[in-house]
């Protein structure tokens, strides 16, 4: 005679659990995947566009009553991974400000140098004019006043003229 084994309800439950265990995992994975794909679309509310009686176009997330409106499909873009953090933006702004201040400081130095150079050139021109007008030039030489010799005057004229030619336009 053939022996038929009867399963108790507990044994049946264990067999069923072993059979459906992989199926439960797959089901959970599929549900999670479905929700992750569907969630952004569910969270994105509708946007409505309509034109009022004055011809003004309006956009809203609330559908207007008694006015014909169009539902717009808005796709939200993924955030850019290349977007810099707030701290990086602050550092970038500080660096730009520092560069701007350095450029301004350099410009001020250049302007100051130009003004000082122009003043030096003006003094040289004035000295050359005095040499041309006066044949006798008095100088203070170690606490003693003396007149320049014609040779010294010519040397000074050449020196001043050379400096003007080199540094003044």
C-alpha positions in Angstrom: 0.0 0.0 0.0 1.1 3.5 -0.8 1.7 5.8 2.0 0.1 9.2 1.5 1.7 11.9 3.6 -0.7 14.4 4.9 0.7 17.9 5.4 -0.3 19.9 8.4 -1.3 23.5 7.8 2.0 24.6 9.3 4.0 22.5 6.8 1.8 23.9 4.0 2.5 27.4 5.2 6.3 26.8 5.2 6.2 25.3 1.7 4.2 28.3 0.5 6.6 30.8 2.1 9.6 29.0 0.4 7.8 29.1 -2.9 6.8 32.8 -2.7 9.8 34.2 -1.0 11.7 35.2 -4.2 8.5 36.4 -5.7 7.9 38.8 -2.8 11.4 40.3 -3.3 10.8 40.8 -7.0 7.5 42.3 -6.3 9.0 44.7 -3.8 11.7 45.7 -6.3 9.1 46.2 -9.0 6.9 48.3 -6.8 9.9 50.5 -5.7 11.0 50.9 -9.3 7.5 51.8 -10.4 7.1 54.4 -7.6 10.5 56.0 -8.3 9.6 56.5 -11.9 6.0 57.6 -11.2 6.7 59.9 -8.2 8.2 62.9 -10.1 5.2 63.0 -12.4 2.8 62.7 -9.5 4.5 65.5 -7.6 4.6 67.8 -10.6 1.3 69.7 -10.4 -0.5 70.8 -13.5 0.0 74.3 -14.8 -2.9 76.1 -16.6 -2.7 78.9 -19.1 -5.6 81.2 -20.0 -6.3 84.6 -21.4 -8.6 87.0 -19.6 -11.1 89.4 -21.2 -8.4 92.1 -21.4 -6.1 89.9 -23.4 -3.7 89.3 -20.5 -2.2 85.8 -20.4 -2.1 84.1 -17.0 -0.4 81.0 -15.7 -1.4 79.2 -12.5 -1.4 75.8 -10.8 -5.1 76.3 -10.0 -7.5 75.7 -12.8 -9.7 78.8 -13.2 -13.5 78.5 -13.0 -15.7 79.5 -15.9 -12.8 80.3 -18.1 -11.4 78.1 -20.9 -7.8 77.2 -20.0 -5.1 75.0 -21.5 -3.3 72.4 -19.3 0.5 72.7 -19.9 2.9 69.8 -19.5 5.9 71.0 -17.6 8.9 68.7 -17.3 11.2 69.4 -14.4 14.8 69.1 -15.4 17.3 67.2 -13.4 19.5 69.3 -11.2 22.8 70.0 -12.7 25.6 68.0 -11.2 28.0 70.7 -12.4 26.3 73.4 -10.3 28.6 74.7 -7.7 27.8 74.8 -4.0 26.9 77.9 -2.2 30.4 78.1 -0.6 32.0 77.7 -4.0 29.9 80.6 -5.3 30.8 82.8 -2.3 34.5 82.0 -2.9 34.2 82.7 -6.6 32.5 86.1 -5.8 35.2 86.9 -3.2 37.9 86.1 -5.8 36.3 88.2 -8.5 35.9 91.1 -6.0 39.6 90.7 -5.0 40.6 90.8 -8.7 38.4 93.8 -9.3 40.0 95.7 -6.3 43.5 94.7 -7.5 42.7 96.1 -10.9 41.4 99.3 -9.4 44.5 99.6 -7.2 46.7 99.1 -10.3 44.8 101.7 -12.2 45.2 104.2 -9.3 49.0 103.5 -9.3 49.2 104.0 -13.0 47.3 107.3 -12.8 49.5 108.5 -9.9 52.6 107.6 -11.9 51.3 109.5 -14.9 50.5 112.6 -12.8 53.9 112.5 -11.1 55.7 111.9 -14.4 53.8 114.9 -16.0 54.8 117.1 -13.0 58.5 116.0 -13.5 58.3 116.8 -17.2 56.8 120.2 -16.5 59.7 121.0 -14.1 62.2 119.9 -16.7 60.6 122.1 -19.4 60.6 125.0 -17.0 64.3 124.5 -16.2 65.1 124.3 -19.9 63.2 127.6 -20.5 65.1 129.3 -17.7 68.4 128.1 -19.2 67.4 129.5 -22.6 66.3 132.9 -21.1 69.2 133.4 -18.6 72.9 133.3 -19.4 73.8 133.2 -15.7 72.3 130.6 -13.5 73.0 130.7 -9.7 73.1 127.5 -7.7 73.7 126.5 -4.1 76.9 124.4 -4.1 77.5 123.0 -0.6 76.1 126.0 1.1 77.8 128.5 -1.2 76.1 130.3 -4.0 77.9 130.3 -7.3 77.1 130.8 -11.0 77.2 127.9 -13.4 79.8 128.1 -16.1 78.6 128.0 -19.8 79.9 124.5 -20.1 77.9 123.4 -17.0 74.8 125.1 -18.4 75.2 123.3 -21.8 75.7 119.9 -19.9 72.5 120.5 -17.9 70.6 121.5 -21.0 71.6 118.3 -22.7 70.8 116.2 -19.6 67.3 117.8 -19.2 66.6 117.5 -23.0 67.6 113.8 -23.0 65.4 113.1 -19.9 62.5 114.9 -21.6 63.0 112.9 -24.8 63.2 109.6 -22.9 60.3 110.1 -20.4 58.0 112.8 -21.7 55.9 112.9 -24.8 
